[in-house]
C-alpha cells in the first residue's frame, strides 16, 4: 500500500526538524548547556538600559547649596513666614500633594496629585464622556472590489459527449454606508445604503453588468430588558448583568475621585501644619538649651573663680560638676540643632512640603503666634458635622448611591428580552449607477429604479429571548444586594469610628491645655528656683550641685512648656480634622475651575433652540442622584473663647 501524500509530507517535516536547529545536552540541569550559539536575548535584550525620555532637571534642585550642619542659626539669614503664607505657597508650588511619610520615590503610583481629577474625568473607559459616547451616532462604511473565478461541475453537451469545466467569472464591487444612533430609552435607529455591482460571464442576462442597491431604515426598541431611561442611565446601552457603565455610574465615579482629591488636600494641609508647629517648637527647644548652656557656662566660670579665691563651694568636685553640666548642655544643643528631630531637620521637612529646595541660604522662621487660650466649642454641632459632612462620609455615601443604582439595574435584568423591530427598504436595479432618467427604461440607473419606488419591502416583528432559570440575573441581584449591605455597614462603622476619634480629639484639647497651664507654672517656678539657688550659692549657703540641677530643670521645663504649647496647636488641628472643618479653619476653599470658552459658546448656541415647558409639573423627571453642591464653609462654626493662662 502506497503511503498518502500527507503522510509523506509529515515524515519530511519530522526529518527536517530532527536535522536542523539547536539541541540541548543529554544531562539536564538548572544551568542548561546548549549546542548552538548564545541567542540575542543573552547578550543584548537582557541588559539594563537607561530610558530616553524628554525631561529637564530642576535648576533649583541641581544647584542646591550644601545643607546646614553645625552652623549657628544666629549667623544665618532668616526668613519670617506665617502659617497662612506657608499654606498658600505650598498649594501653589506644584501638582504633587506631598506627605511627610510619603514614598513618592519608591512607589510614585500611589502618590496623589492635583492632576488626578482631570485624569479621572478624561478617562476614555470610565469617565462621563466615555459613558456618553455610547449614545454617539456611529458611521460605518465599506467599499470592496473583487474578482471571482470559480469552476463549476457542469457538462456542456452531454449528448455529444462533449465535457468541459465551465468557470464562473465575475467582477464585483460592494459599497455599504450605515449610520446608527442609540437613544436614552434604549432604542436604536439606523439608516443604511447598499450598492452591489456585478459583471459575470453567465448567460441570459438583461444587462451584461448591473447595479443592485437599496435604501433602508431600521428601528429597534427594547420593551422589557434594556428599556427605559433609568436603566440606560445606570447600565448604559451596552450594559449587562454585573456590567454597569452608564452616565450616572460614571458621574458618581467622578465625584468619588473629587472626594479623594479633597482628602489628599486635607492630609496635605494637616502635614503642613504639623511641620510648621514642629519647627516652631524646634526653635524654642533650641533656645531653651542655649539659655541653659549659657547659664551652665556662667556657673562653671563662677565656681572656678570661687576655687581661685578659696571661696566656699569652689572645690574641685564642684568645678567638675559645673563643667560636666556645661558639656551635657552642649551635647543637647548639637542634637537639638542637627539631630533627626533638630532644627535643621524640621526646617527641611517644612521646605519639602512647601516644594522648596533643601537649602537656599535662608532659614525659615515661624512667626505665627500659637493659641494660648482655652477653646470652648459646641459638642452637638461638632459631632453632627463630623458624621454628616466629613469628606470620608460623603465619599462613602457616593459608594452607597452607586450600589443602590446597581441594585435597580440588576433587578431590571431579571426581565426577559422583548424587542420590537421595524425595517423599511426601497430597492432598485440598474444598468448604470449614474445617468439621466429614462422614461422608457426604469432600469437605466440604479438610483432611478430606487427613487421611483416600484420595489419596496418592509419587515416588522418581535424578538423574544429568556434564559430559563435566570441564574445569572438572579446572581447579579444577590450580588448587588450584598454589595449594598457591605457599603451601608462600612458607613455605620465609619460614623462610629469618627465619633470615637472626635471624642479623643476633644479630650486631647483639654489635656493639652491643662499641660500648657501646668508647664507654664512649672516654668515660672523653675525660674524663681534658679535665681534663689544662685543667690544661696553666691552667699556660700548651698552646694553648686543644687544650682546645676535647678538650671537643668529650668531648661527642661521651658522646653516642656513649648512642647505642650505645640501639642495644643496640633490638638486644635486634630479636632478640626476630625470634625471635617480643617480646610475652613485654614481658609482653604476648593472649587471647580471654569469651563473652556468653547463650552460656553456651545451652550449659548444650543440654548436658542430650547423652548420652556408649558406644563412643567406634567413632565416626569428622573430622581436626582445628588442633592446639590457641598459648601465647606457651611460646616458648623467654631465658638472660641480665650482665657488667660493662670499663674
C-alpha positions, 0 to 999 in steps of 0.5 A: 500500500502506497503511503498518502501524500500527507503522510509523506509530507509529515515524515519530511517535516519530522526529518527536517526538524530532527536535522536542523536547529539547536539541541540541548545536552543529554544531562539536564540541569538548572544551568542548561548547556546548549549546542548552538550559539548564545541567542540575542536575548543573552547578550543584548535584550537582557541588559539594563538600559537607561530610558530616553525620555524628554525631561529637564532637571530642576535648576533649583534642585541641581544647584542646591547649596550644601545643607546646614550642619553645625552652623549657628542659626544666629549667623544665618539669614532668616526668613519670617513666614506665617502659617497662612503664607506657608499654606498658600505657597505650598498649594501653589508650588506644584501638582504633587500633594506631598506627605511627610511619610510619603514614598513618592520615590519608591512607589510614585503610583500611589502618590496623589496629585492635583492632576488626578481629577482631570485624569479621572474625568478624561478617562476614555473607559470610565469617565462621563464622556466615555459613558456618553459616547455610547449614545454617539451616532456611529458611521460605518462604511465599506467599499470592496472590489473583487474578482471571482473565478470559480469552476463549476461541475457542469457538462456542456453537451452531454449528448455529444459527449462533449465535457468541459469545466465551465468557470464562473467569472465575475467582477464585483464591487460592494459599497455599504454606508450605515449610520446608527444612533442609540437613544436614552430609552434604549432604542436604536435607529439606523439608516443604511445604503447598499450598492452591489455591482456585478459583471459575470460571464453567465448567460441570459442576462438583461444587462451584461453588468448591473447595479443592485442597491437599496435604501433602508431604515431600521428601528429597534426598541427594547420593551422589557430588558434594556428599556427605559431611561433609568436603566440606560442611565445606570447600565448604559446601552451596552450594559449587562448583568454585573456590567454597569457603565452608564452616565450616572455610574460614571458621574458618581465615579467622578465625584468619588475621585473629587472626594479623594482629591479633597482628602489628599488636600486635607492630609496635605494641609494637616502635614503642613501644619504639623511641620510648621508647629514642629519647627516652631517648637524646634526653635524654642527647644533650641533656645531653651538649651542655649539659655541653659548652656549659657547659664551652665557656662556662667556657673562653671566660670563662677565656681572656678573663680570661687576655687581661685579665691578659696571661696566656699563651694569652689572645690574641685568636685564642684568645678567638675560638676559645673563643667560636666553640666556645661558639656551635657548642655552642649551635647543637647544643643548639637542634637537639638540643632542637627539631630533627626528631630533638630532644627535643621531637620524640621526646617527641611521637612517644612521646605519639602512640603512647601516644594522648596529646595533643601537649602537656599541660604535662608532659614525659615522662621515661624512667626505665627503666634500659637493659641494660648487660650482655652477653646470652648466649642459646641459638642452637638454641632461638632459631632453632627458635622463630623458624621454628616459632612466629613469628606470620608462620609460623603465619599462613602455615601457616593459608594452607597448611591452607586450600589443602590443604582446597581441594585435597580439595574440588576433587578431590571435584568431579571426581565426577559428580552422583548424587542420590537423591530421595524425595517423599511427598504426601497430597492432598485436595479440598474444598468448604470449607477449614474445617468439621466432618467429614462422614461422608457427604461426604469432600469437605466440607473440604479438610483432611478429604479430606487427613487421611483419606488416600484420595489419596496419591502418592509419587515416588522416583528418581535424578538423574544429571548429568556434564559430559563432559570435566570441564574445569572440575573438572579446572581447579579441581584444577590450580588448587588444586594450584598454589595449594598449591605457591605457599603451601608455597614462600612458607613455605620462603622465609619460614623462610629469610628469618627465619633470615637476619634472626635471624642479623643480629639476633644479630650486631647484639647483639654489635656493639652491645655491643662499641660500648657497651664501646668508647664507654664507654672512649672516654668515660672517656678523653675525660674524663681528656683534658679535665681534663689539657688544662685543667690544661696550659692553666691552667699556660700549657703548651698552646694553648686550641685543644687544650682546645676540641677535647678538650671537643668530643670529650668531648661527642661521645663521651658522646653516642656512648656513649648512642647505642650504649647505645640501639642495644643496647636496640633490638638486644635488641628486634630479636632478640626480634622476630625470634625471635617472643618480643617480646610475652613479653619485654614481658609482653604476653599476648593472649587471647580475651575471654569469651563473652556470658552468653547463650552460656553459658546456651545451652550449659548448656541444650543440654548436658542433652540430650547423652548420652556415647558408649558406644563412643567409639573406634567413632565416626569423627571428622573430622581436626582442622584445628588442633592446639590453642591457641598459648601465647606464653609457651611460646616458648623462654626467654631465658638472660641473663647480665650482665657488667660493662662493662670499663674 
